[in-house]
Amino acid sequence: MSKERGNEKRTVIVERDGEVTIRQTETVVTEGTEVCIRWRWCILFVILIVFFFLIIGRGSKIRESIDTSERPTTQGQSFVVAEDVSVDTGMMFPDSSKVLLTYDDIDKCDNKDRYSELEIIQHAINELYARKGYHFTDPEWYAYYSNYPWYVDRGLTGEETVEKFNKIELQNMKFLVENRKRIRGY
C-alpha cells in the first residue's frame, strides 16, 4: 500500500456548452506516485547515456573505416605541418594520396641523408600500399609499418590494394615505378 503524502489543490477551468466553470479539485499524491516519477526520469537518463555511448562507439568505428591516408598520424618521419611544428608520421610523403609527386619531392625528401634515392622511392611505393591495408609478406616491411598507428593490416593482396587507389595514388604509383626502373637501369 502507498502512503499518502498529502493533497494537492488545483484549479481547473472547464468550458462546456459555452459555459465556463472554475472548479477546485484535490489530487492525492502518494509516495508511490512520486517514486514512479523519479524512476521514469532515471530510466530516461540511462537511455540517453546509452544512446550517447552508442553514438560515440559508432563514431569510432566509422573513424576506423575511413581511409587511413586521411587520418593524422604520430610516429616515424618528421614533416612540417605548420610554422615550426613538427609531427612524426613514419611516412616519406604524407600527402601522396592527395598531391602528385615530382622529382623535386624525391630530391628534397627529409630522409635523403638516411636513404638512397632508390630506397626513398621504394618507401614511397610501400607507403601507398600500407595506407590501404596491404598485407606485407616481407617481415622487414611488415615490422616497419606495424610500428605506426595509422597502419592497419587488412590482409589485402597487391591487386586488391591497387583497386582501392584513387586517381592521384595511381598516377603517383606509375611515377614511382617508372623512376625505380630508371634508377635500376631497366
HELIX and SHEET records of a PDB file:
HELIX    1   1 GLU A   31  SER A   65  1                                  35    
HELIX    2   2 THR A   68  GLU A   70  5                                   3    
HELIX    3   3 TYR A  103  ASP A  107  1                                   5    
HELIX    4   4 ASP A  110  ASP A  113  5                                   4    
HELIX    5   5 GLU A  117  LYS A  132  1                                  16    
HELIX    6   6 PRO A  139  SER A  146  1                                   8    
HELIX    7   7 GLY A  158  GLU A  163  1                                   6    
HELIX    8   8 LYS A  167  ARG A  184  1                                  18    
SHEET    1   A 2 GLU A   4  ARG A  16  0                                        
SHEET    2   A 2 GLU A  19  THR A  30 -1                                        
SHEET    1   B 2 SER A  78  ALA A  82  0                                        
SHEET    2   B 2 VAL A  85  ASP A  88 -1                                        
END                                                                             
